[in-house]
Amino acid sequence: METYNTILFTSNLSENSRYAFAHVAILARRFGSKIVLLHVIDEIPGQLHYRISKLYGEGRWKQMLNSHMKEAKRALTGKVSSKEMIQAALKGFCDEEGVSGAKGGVAGHEVIIKEGEVAKTILEQSELNHCDLIVMGASKGLLNGTAVGNNIKSVLKGAKVPVVVVPPAPDR
């Protein structure tokens, strides 16, 4: 019988991420797995960064980015960084499902926040953390269906371990 010692759960902090995590918690309890919660902050595509930096000049562009990030951070979080907010949100997933620490048959959890290309970062973290399973949540499509985006497709294509895609929560 296959076992999953370490499960990588990727979250975009959407409502469906919470729903998908409930399924991860069930699997982790069943197999006594460690859960690695990963959130990837998508980077600005290189070509876009290049064009804008040429338009404004590299120095001015960096200054604009830093100013925007500081203003957004102040407006949204006060003195709490966005990484700290993400960490707290992901820890909340664990607390809600009772998988904090080594409780309830789960071998623990780790929260990782990375910046970069989403699919590539997921695949890298899967290997670095010796994950046996990757779990991702699909989103709701425009016309009541399930949408499987490019990140999920890229992870499915490049994964060396099984990938489970959890559909959106049913409407109640």
C-alpha positions as CSV (number, residue, x, y, z in Angstrom):
1,M,0.0,0.0,0.0
2,E,1.3,3.5,-1.0
3,T,2.0,5.8,1.9
4,Y,2.4,9.6,2.0
5,N,5.1,10.6,4.5
6,T,5.1,14.3,3.4
7,I,2.2,16.1,1.6
8,L,2.8,19.4,-0.2
9,F,-0.3,21.6,-0.1
10,T,-0.2,24.6,-2.3
11,S,-2.5,27.5,-1.4
12,N,-3.4,30.7,-3.1
13,L,-5.3,31.7,0.1
14,S,-8.7,31.4,-1.7
15,E,-11.8,30.1,-0.2
16,N,-11.3,26.9,-2.1
17,S,-7.8,26.5,-0.6
18,R,-9.5,26.2,2.8
19,Y,-11.8,23.5,1.3
20,A,-8.9,21.6,-0.3
21,F,-6.9,21.8,2.9
22,A,-9.6,19.9,4.8
23,H,-8.9,17.0,2.4
24,V,-5.2,17.3,3.0
25,A,-5.8,17.1,6.8
26,I,-7.8,13.9,6.3
27,L,-5.0,12.3,4.2
28,A,-2.4,13.5,6.7
29,R,-4.3,11.9,9.6
30,R,-4.8,8.7,7.7
31,F,-1.1,8.3,6.8
32,G,0.5,10.1,9.7
33,S,2.0,12.5,7.2
34,K,3.8,15.8,7.7
35,I,2.1,18.7,5.8
36,V,4.2,21.3,4.0
37,L,2.0,24.3,3.3
38,L,3.3,26.4,0.4
39,H,2.3,29.8,-0.9
40,V,4.1,31.2,-3.9
41,I,4.1,35.0,-4.5
42,D,4.1,35.2,-8.3
43,E,6.9,37.3,-9.7
44,I,6.5,40.0,-12.4
45,P,7.1,38.3,-15.8
46,G,10.7,39.1,-17.0
47,Q,9.5,40.6,-20.3
48,L,7.1,43.0,-18.5
49,H,9.8,43.9,-15.9
50,Y,12.2,44.6,-18.8
51,R,9.8,46.8,-20.7
52,I,8.7,48.9,-17.7
53,S,12.3,49.3,-16.5
54,K,13.3,50.6,-20.0
55,L,10.4,53.0,-20.0
56,Y,11.2,54.5,-16.6
57,G,14.8,53.5,-16.1
58,E,15.9,50.7,-13.8
59,G,16.5,53.0,-10.8
60,R,13.2,54.8,-11.1
61,W,11.3,51.5,-11.6
62,K,12.8,50.0,-8.5
63,Q,12.0,53.1,-6.5
64,M,8.4,53.0,-7.8
65,L,8.1,49.3,-6.9
66,N,9.5,49.9,-3.4
67,S,7.2,52.9,-2.8
68,H,4.2,50.9,-4.0
69,M,5.0,47.9,-1.8
70,K,5.5,50.1,1.2
71,E,2.2,52.0,0.6
72,A,0.3,48.8,0.0
73,K,1.7,47.2,3.1
74,R,0.8,50.2,5.2
75,A,-2.7,50.4,3.8
76,L,-3.4,46.7,4.2
77,T,-1.4,45.5,7.1
78,G,-0.2,48.4,9.2
79,K,3.2,47.1,10.4
80,V,2.6,43.4,9.6
81,S,4.4,42.2,6.5
82,S,2.6,40.4,3.8
83,K,4.7,37.3,4.5
84,E,3.6,37.4,8.1
85,M,0.0,37.7,7.0
86,I,0.3,34.7,4.7
87,Q,2.0,32.7,7.4
88,A,-0.8,33.5,9.8
89,A,-3.5,32.6,7.3
90,L,-1.9,29.2,6.5
91,K,-1.4,28.6,10.2
92,G,-5.1,29.3,10.6
93,F,-5.8,26.4,8.1
94,C,-3.9,24.1,10.5
95,D,-5.6,25.4,13.6
96,E,-9.1,25.0,12.1
97,E,-8.4,21.4,11.0
98,G,-6.7,20.5,14.3
99,V,-3.4,19.6,12.7
100,S,-1.1,22.1,14.5
101,G,2.0,20.5,15.9
102,A,1.8,16.7,16.0
103,K,-1.8,16.5,17.1
104,G,-4.5,14.3,15.7
105,G,-2.2,11.8,14.0
106,V,-0.4,14.4,11.8
107,A,3.4,14.3,11.9
108,G,3.6,18.1,12.0
109,H,3.5,20.9,9.5
110,E,5.7,23.5,8.0
111,V,4.7,26.8,6.3
112,I,6.9,28.0,3.4
113,I,6.4,31.2,1.5
114,K,8.4,31.7,-1.6
115,E,8.6,34.3,-4.4
116,G,9.0,33.1,-8.0
117,E,7.3,31.4,-10.9
118,V,4.4,29.5,-9.3
119,A,4.6,26.0,-11.0
120,K,8.4,25.9,-11.0
121,T,8.5,26.8,-7.3
122,I,5.9,24.2,-6.4
123,L,7.9,21.5,-8.2
124,E,11.2,22.7,-6.6
125,Q,9.7,22.7,-3.1
126,S,8.2,19.2,-3.7
127,E,11.6,17.8,-4.4
128,L,13.5,19.8,-1.7
129,N,11.0,18.6,1.0
130,H,10.9,15.0,-0.3
131,C,7.1,15.2,-0.8
132,D,5.2,12.1,-1.8
133,L,2.1,13.9,-2.9
134,I,1.1,17.4,-4.1
135,V,-2.4,18.7,-3.4
136,M,-3.8,21.7,-5.2
137,G,-7.2,23.3,-5.3
138,A,-8.9,24.1,-8.6
139,S,-11.1,27.3,-8.9
140,K,-14.6,27.8,-10.1
141,G,-14.9,28.4,-13.8
142,L,-16.8,31.2,-15.3
143,L,-19.8,29.1,-16.2
144,N,-20.3,26.9,-13.1
145,G,-17.6,24.5,-14.0
146,T,-14.2,23.7,-12.5
147,A,-11.2,25.7,-13.9
148,V,-7.8,24.1,-14.0
149,G,-5.4,26.9,-14.7
150,N,-1.9,27.0,-16.2
151,N,-0.2,26.5,-12.9
152,I,-2.0,23.2,-12.2
153,K,-1.4,22.0,-15.7
154,S,2.3,22.8,-15.4
155,V,2.6,21.0,-12.1
156,L,0.7,18.0,-13.5
157,K,3.1,17.9,-16.4
158,G,6.3,18.3,-14.4
159,A,5.6,16.4,-11.2
160,K,7.5,13.4,-10.2
161,V,5.0,12.4,-7.6
162,P,1.2,12.1,-7.7
163,V,-0.8,15.3,-7.8
164,V,-4.3,15.6,-6.4
165,V,-6.5,18.5,-7.7
166,V,-9.4,19.2,-5.4
167,P,-12.4,20.7,-7.2
168,P,-14.2,23.8,-5.7
169,A,-16.5,23.2,-2.8
170,P,-20.0,22.4,-3.8
171,D,-22.5,25.2,-3.6
172,R,-24.8,24.8,-0.6
